[in-house]
Amino acid sequence: MKIATWNINSLNVRLPQVLDWLGQHPEVGVLALQETKTTDDKFPVQAFADAGYRVEVFGQKTYNGVALISRTDWPAPSAVVRNIPGFEDEMARVISAKFGSVRVVGAYFPNGQEPGSDKFAYKMRWLEALRDWLRGELAQHPLLTLVGDYNITVDDRDVYDPIALAGTIHCTDEERAHFQGLIDLGLQDAFRLFHDQAKLYSWWDYREMGFRRNRGLRIDHVLVSTGLRVHAADCLIDKAPRKNERPSDHAPVVLGLKGPIPGFCA
């Protein structure tokens, strides 16, 4: 059984790609999507239902938008929360649900634009609010995973040119300190549990043949709680969809789990 995350960069454009990918990976029980860029009333619920999936959505026109797509033979989603409680935000960035005993938090972190900008300041406030909220979530849900587009690289291994991009957006000390703050809560970077090497990316710019030249960043992450870490079997980046015609600029990141997981059966 697997949990995946994918910034799809417009579900209206790439719905067939998502359905095709799910069809090729039936072991994925929950898929967190970011940048759906559609309102809840226009979300293609029926298309997913026809394929055997439930949906929990939190949409926004043109920008942002997140969703949790889950197989109907998995435990039904419960305790659904949209955005960060107590943090005023007009952007649709977070959706959380519990599947049996496993809490899945899907998030589209702010981009931040550039250090020193108003959008960067918003990103810092948002990250602080996320950490404060997750502290309580982890106390309540020991089996938790935080998945999504973080818009943060963890270290130089995650950057195609760490010298040229040092201190730029996604690579600043401030952003990485906030990532470390999530780790300090007791979360672990699932990908790095299994893969140490550099030049493994989840995002490539559309421009200048970024994907072909592997000029990328690893900014899509899966963090797992200590309780869930013992069930982690693998975590990988699936580059295949990035080769599609009109692809998202992001690739799915997939967490493999091994059971039995207490309180969870699928």
N, C-alpha and C positions, 0 to 999 in steps of 0.2 A: 504494500500500500504506500502511496506517495502523496505528498502535498507539494504544489508548485506555485510559482509566482511569475507573472508576465506583464510587463508594461506593453500594452497592445497598441498604444498610440492611435486610437480611434477604432472603436468596435464597429462602427458603421462601415468603415472601409475593410476591416479585417475579420469580420464574423466568420466567413468561410474558412479562413486559416485557423481560427480558434477551434471550430468544430472538427476540422480535419485533424488537427493536432490531438485533440481529445480522443478522437476515434483511433488514432495510432497508439495512444497511451492510455488504455482503459484502466491501468493500475493507478492512475491519478484520481484520487477520491475528492480532493479539493483543489481548485485552481483559483488563486487570487489574481484579479486583473486590476491594473491601474491605467489611468488616462483613457477611460472608456469614452469620454467626451459625448455623453448622451444623457438626457433626463430620464428619470425612472419610468415615466409613462411611455417612453419610446424604446425602452430596453427590450431586446428580442427574447423575451421570456419563453415564448412558445417554441422558438427554434431550439432552445436548450432543452425544454421539456420533451420535445420530440426525440431528442438524442439521449434522453434518460438522465437529465440533470435538473436539480433545483437551482434557484438563484436567490441571492440576497444582494440588493443593489443600493447604492448611494450615489446618485448621478448629479451631473451639472452640465448645462449646455456649453458646448464649445471647448471647455477646459476641464481638467481634473476628472473626477469620477472614478469610483472603485466598486468592485463587486467580488462576491465569493460564489463560485460555481461548484456545486457538490453533487456527487452521484446519488441517485435516489436509493441505492442499496447501502449507502453509508448512513450512520445516525443522522437524523434530521437536525438542522442547525437550531440552536437555542441561545437564549441570552444574547441576542443581537444588539450591538451598540454601534452607533454611527458617530464618527468624529471623536474627539477627545473630550470627555465630560468635564465641564468647568472651564474649558478654554473657548472663548468666543472666536468663531472662525466661519467666514462665509464660504470657504472652499470645501469641497467634498473630497476628503483625503484619507479617511480611515473607516474601515468596516471590520467588526469583530464578531465572531460567533463561536459557540462551543459545539463540537461534534463528539458526542459521548463524553469522554473525560478530557479531550484535547481542545484547548483554546487556540484558535487561529486568529491572529491580528494581521489584516492586510492593510498596507499603508503606502501612500504616495507622498513621500517627503517633499517639502518645498525645494525648488531648484536653488533659490538664493541669488540668482543673477550674477552678482559680483560682490566681493568683500567691500564693506563700507556703505552699501546701498540700503535703502529701506527694505527691500525684499530679503536681503541678507539678515537684517535685524529681525524681521518676521520669522525667518528660518530658525534663528537662535532661540526666540521665544517659544516657537512651536516645538523644537527639540527638547527644551526644558520641560514643557508641559507634558510631552509624551513620556519622558522618563519618570516624572512624578506620578503619572497615572499608572504606568506599567508596574511601578513598585507595588501598588495595591493589587493589581491584576495577578501578579506572580504569587503574592501571598494567598490569593483566593484560588488560583488555578495553577497548581504546580507543573502540569503538563501544558506548556505554552510555546508557541512559535510566533515570532514576529517576522513577517515576510513582506517583501515589496521592493519598490524602487526607492532607495535611500538617498540618491543623489549625493553620495559620499564615498570616496575611496578610503580604504582602511590604511594602506601603506603604499610604498613605492612599487611593490609588486603588481598593484592594481592599476598602474598608469603606464601608458605606452611610452611617454617621455617624461619621466619624473623630474628631470632638471628644468626643462622648459615650462612645465606646468606647475612647478612648486609655488604654492601660495595662491594659485588661481582657484576659482570656484570648483567645488567637489574635492579639492586637495588642500584646503587650508588647515592650519593647526586647530582653529576653533571648531570646525566641523568634525575633525577626527577626535577631538576631545569629547565631543558629545557622543560620538560612536562608542568611545571607551566608557563613557558614563553608562551606556546600555549594557556593556559587558560587565561593568562593576555591579550591576543589579543581580548578576548570576546567569546572564545569557552567554551563549557561546556561538561563534561564527561557524556554522555547520560546514560550509564549504572548506574552510581551512582545517577542519578536523581530518579531512581526507586528501586534500590537495595543497601542497606547499609551494609549488612552482609559480613563477611570474608569467606574465603575458597570457593569462587566462581571463578574458573579459566577457562582460554581459551586454555592453553597449558599444556601438560604433557609429560615428557620424556618417550621415548620408553623403556628405561632401568629400571630395578628394580621395575617392575610393577607400574610405576608411576601413570597411570590412575586408576588402581584398588585401589591403596592406596590413591588416591587424593593428590598426591605430585605434585602440579602444580603451575603455575604462571598465573596471568591475565596480558597478554602483548598485547592482541589484543583489540583495542579500537575504539569507535565511538565518535568523538567530533562533537558537533553541534553549529552553530552560534546562537546568541540571537534571530535572526529572525526565524530560523528553530526550535528552542527549543519550541516555543509555539505550534508547530504542532507535537511534539514528544508524542507518545501514550505509548510507552514502549521500552525497550531495553533488550535483553536477550541473553544468551549464549546457543546454541543448542548443548548439549553434545552427542546427539544420533549418529552423524557420527563418533565420536571417538570410538564407539563400533564396527565399521565395520571391516571386514577382511582387513588387510593391510591399516589401516586408515592413514590420515594425523595426525601429532602430535598436530595439532591445531583444534579447533572447530569453527564453524561459529558464528559470533556475528551479531544479527539482530536488526535493528532499525525500530520500527513501527511508521508510521506517520498517522495523522488524518487531514482531509481536512475541508473545501476547502483551497488549497494553491494558493495564487494569482499568476496568470501567469502560472499555471500548471494544466493540466487536464490529467487524465489517466483512 
